[in-house]
Amino acid sequence: MVSGEAPPIIGGVGDFTVRLLQALHTNRPDFSLRYLTRRIRWFDSPITTLGGIRTYRPVHGWTPKLNRQALRFARLLRYDILHIQEEAFSWFESDVATELAELRPGLPVVVTLHEMHHDRPSFENTLRLIARADAITANDRRTAERCERYAGRTVDRVLFSPGNIEPLADRSKPSQVPGRVCTFGLINRLKRFDILYEALRRVHAARPDLTWHIVGPFEPEKNAEHSAIRDQLAGAEWIRFTGSLDAERDLPRELHQAQVMLLPFDDGASLRRTSLQAGWRFGLPVVTTRPPEVEPGFEEGTNVIFADRDDPDSWFKAVSRLLDSSEERARIGQGGYETSKHYTFDALAREYAAIYERLTGL
């Protein structure tokens, strides 16, 4: 299995790949699993173990020179099937994933499309990858629709991206903080912090105990989008950026302490959103934007509340509704938790094991 990044590089696809490999190992111990990815620093070990999975990290980036090194290394590996996790912006605008797929003609290739960006120059690489694939899965219906529209290929299965963060054991769980809401995930322009801020200012005026924790990597000194968001929210003492947190302890504690999760996706919620899946897994009532395509799993008023992307008033009403009613929080949160049981890495591993067996005849 191949992805462009792996822990400790911050990115949901790398975490997804490691967790999927672990679930495959548990479900199918007869499989021999290997993981090919990149490393974050040049002096890190090129061969290591992540989550119990043998992992090869021959290069620390995807430049033309390093791509050639990665391909030379891949030629040394023996495998019966290649599974590529296609990442946003086609592996940092390189063609290495396509080159890997074309390395051994006739070898079965599975491609998981986490997203499709048809407006990027690298989309030509994605099209080549799709053309080479023997089986394609998409992690939400929007990506499946884009694959059919722009590549003329119907995906074999529409699947999902489970949450990568596990709740703490009951004895270790901290109590919820009254009035605490959180936004979890990568901080970028694809989340409508401006609209959410306008809504939460009104909530805070009505109930001063409101605190908003924005949970995720935050580097305003290096990232222009982070800097713009920091400047926009400057001066609000009830807002806190947590920055990166330890995924085994501090991050789960942060999510346990929230009463509501707010996910203002500019392009809508979907089952590929690991932050939404984490909210469900933690039993948090989630307020988010409506999916752009009809998605299974979403039941408005049962496991999620939808707010209008561009309307602060709809966010104000949804957040107030949840903070004012412990019964409503419990009901929506429980609905999300029950939904999360259908979207697990074990379920995903069974789906992929069936695809592998079909393609290899093993």
SVG drawing of the C-alpha trace seen along z (x, -y; Angstrom):
<svg xmlns="http://www.w3.org/2000/svg" viewBox="-34 -42 54 60">
<polyline fill="none" stroke="black" stroke-width="0.4" points="0.0,0.0 1.3,-3.4 0.6,-7.0 2.4,-10.2 2.7,-10.9 2.7,-8.9 2.7,-9.8 4.2,-11.9 3.6,-14.0 0.3,-15.8 -2.3,-14.6 -5.4,-12.5 -4.5,-10.2 -1.3,-8.9 -3.2,-8.1 -5.9,-6.6 -3.5,-4.3 -1.8,-3.1 -5.1,-2.4 -6.4,-0.5 -3.3,1.6 -3.6,2.5 -7.3,3.5 -6.3,5.6 -3.6,7.3 -6.2,8.1 -8.9,9.3 -6.6,11.1 -3.4,12.3 -2.7,14.4 -2.0,11.2 1.6,10.0 1.3,6.2 3.9,3.5 3.7,-0.2 5.6,-2.6 5.6,-6.3 7.9,-9.2 9.7,-10.3 9.6,-13.8 13.3,-14.3 16.2,-13.0 18.0,-11.4 14.9,-9.3 15.2,-5.6 14.2,-4.5 12.9,-1.2 10.7,-1.2 7.5,0.1 4.3,-2.0 1.5,-0.5 3.1,3.0 3.3,2.7 6.6,2.9 7.1,-0.5 9.5,-1.7 10.3,-5.4 13.1,-5.7 12.8,-9.5 11.8,-12.6 9.9,-14.4 8.4,-14.2 10.9,-16.0 12.0,-14.7 15.3,-13.4 13.7,-11.8 10.9,-10.4 13.5,-8.4 15.0,-7.1 11.6,-6.0 10.9,-4.2 14.2,-2.4 13.5,-1.3 10.0,-0.2 11.4,2.1 13.2,4.1 9.9,4.9 7.8,7.9 4.0,7.7 0.9,9.2 -1.2,6.1 -0.6,2.4 -3.0,0.2 -2.4,-3.6 -4.0,-6.2 -4.5,-9.1 -4.0,-12.4 -5.2,-15.9 -3.3,-17.8 -1.9,-14.6 1.0,-13.9 2.3,-17.4 2.0,-18.1 4.3,-15.2 3.6,-12.1 5.2,-9.6 2.0,-7.7 1.3,-7.3 4.8,-6.1 4.5,-3.6 1.2,-2.3 2.8,-1.9 5.9,-0.3 4.7,3.3 2.2,3.7 -0.4,6.4 -0.1,6.1 -3.5,5.4 -3.7,1.8 -6.3,0.4 -6.7,-3.3 -8.6,-5.1 -9.6,-8.6 -9.7,-10.7 -10.5,-13.8 -10.4,-15.0 -9.2,-18.4 -10.0,-18.8 -8.8,-22.4 -5.2,-21.6 -2.4,-21.0 -1.7,-17.7 -5.1,-16.4 -3.4,-14.9 -1.6,-12.6 -4.8,-11.6 -6.3,-10.8 -3.4,-8.6 -3.7,-6.8 -7.4,-6.2 -6.8,-4.8 -4.3,-2.4 -6.4,-1.3 -8.1,2.1 -10.4,1.0 -11.3,-2.4 -12.9,-3.4 -14.0,-6.9 -14.4,-8.0 -17.6,-10.0 -20.2,-10.4 -18.9,-13.8 -15.5,-12.3 -17.3,-9.4 -19.4,-11.8 -16.3,-13.9 -14.5,-10.7 -17.4,-9.8 -17.8,-13.4 -14.1,-14.3 -12.5,-10.9 -15.4,-8.9 -14.9,-6.1 -17.5,-4.8 -15.9,-3.9 -16.3,-0.3 -17.2,-1.2 -18.1,-4.4 -16.7,-4.0 -15.7,-6.4 -12.8,-7.6 -13.3,-6.6 -12.1,-8.8 -8.4,-8.4 -8.7,-9.4 -9.9,-7.0 -11.8,-8.0 -10.1,-7.5 -11.2,-4.7 -14.0,-5.8 -11.7,-6.1 -9.4,-8.5 -12.1,-10.7 -12.2,-14.3 -15.5,-16.0 -17.1,-18.2 -16.5,-21.9 -19.8,-23.9 -20.1,-26.2 -17.1,-24.6 -17.4,-24.1 -14.7,-22.9 -13.7,-22.9 -11.4,-20.1 -9.1,-19.4 -6.8,-21.2 -7.1,-25.0 -7.5,-26.4 -9.7,-28.6 -12.0,-25.6 -13.6,-26.2 -15.8,-29.3 -14.3,-30.6 -15.6,-34.1 -19.3,-33.0 -18.8,-30.8 -17.1,-33.7 -20.0,-36.0 -22.4,-33.4 -20.4,-32.6 -19.9,-36.3 -23.7,-36.4 -23.7,-33.2 -21.0,-34.6 -23.0,-37.8 -25.9,-35.7 -23.9,-33.3 -20.4,-34.5 -19.3,-31.0 -18.9,-30.1 -15.4,-29.1 -14.3,-28.1 -11.3,-25.8 -9.9,-25.5 -8.1,-22.1 -5.5,-21.4 -2.0,-22.3 -1.6,-26.1 1.5,-28.0 0.6,-31.6 4.3,-32.5 4.7,-30.0 1.2,-29.7 -0.4,-32.7 -3.9,-31.2 -3.3,-30.6 -2.0,-34.2 -5.2,-35.6 -7.5,-33.6 -5.5,-34.6 -5.8,-38.3 -9.5,-37.9 -10.1,-36.4 -7.6,-38.5 -8.8,-40.0 -11.4,-37.4 -10.3,-36.0 -12.8,-33.2 -11.1,-31.7 -8.1,-29.4 -6.0,-27.8 -4.6,-24.6 -2.0,-23.8 -0.9,-20.2 -1.7,-17.8 -0.6,-14.4 -3.0,-12.0 -3.0,-9.4 -3.7,-11.6 -4.0,-15.3 -6.2,-15.4 -8.8,-12.9 -8.9,-14.9 -9.6,-18.0 -12.5,-16.4 -13.9,-14.8 -14.1,-18.3 -16.2,-19.8 -20.0,-19.9 -20.5,-20.5 -18.3,-20.1 -18.6,-22.7 -17.4,-21.9 -18.0,-24.9 -16.9,-23.2 -17.1,-25.5 -17.7,-22.6 -20.0,-20.6 -19.8,-17.6 -19.2,-14.1 -18.2,-10.6 -14.6,-11.3 -14.3,-13.9 -12.3,-12.3 -13.0,-15.2 -16.8,-14.6 -16.3,-10.9 -14.3,-11.7 -17.1,-13.9 -19.5,-11.0 -17.1,-8.5 -16.7,-10.7 -20.5,-11.1 -20.4,-14.8 -23.4,-16.6 -22.1,-17.9 -23.2,-21.1 -21.9,-21.2 -22.8,-22.2 -25.0,-20.1 -23.3,-17.6 -23.0,-18.7 -24.3,-15.3 -26.9,-13.0 -24.9,-11.0 -25.9,-7.9 -25.5,-8.1 -26.6,-11.7 -30.0,-12.1 -30.6,-15.7 -31.9,-16.2 -30.9,-12.7 -27.1,-12.5 -26.3,-15.9 -27.6,-19.5 -27.0,-21.3 -26.3,-25.0 -26.2,-27.2 -22.7,-27.8 -23.1,-31.6 -25.6,-32.4 -24.4,-33.2 -27.9,-33.2 -28.4,-29.5 -25.2,-28.7 -26.3,-30.9 -29.6,-29.1 -28.0,-25.6 -25.3,-26.2 -27.7,-27.9 -30.2,-25.0 -27.5,-22.5 -25.9,-24.5 -29.3,-25.3 -30.5,-21.7 -28.5,-18.8 -31.2,-16.5 -30.8,-17.7 -27.0,-17.4 -27.3,-13.8 -29.8,-12.8 -27.8,-14.1 -24.5,-12.9 -25.9,-9.4 -27.2,-9.4 -23.8,-10.2 -22.1,-7.6 -24.5,-4.9 -23.8,-6.0 -20.1,-5.8 -20.4,-2.0 -21.1,-1.5 -18.0,-3.4 -15.1,-1.6 -11.7,-0.5 -12.7,3.1 -15.6,2.6 -13.3,0.9 -10.7,3.7 -13.4,6.2 -14.3,4.2 -10.8,4.0 -10.0,7.6 -12.9,8.6 -11.5,6.3 -8.0,7.8 -9.3,11.3 -11.4,10.5 -8.4,9.0 -5.8,11.6 -8.0,14.7 -6.2,15.7"/>
</svg>
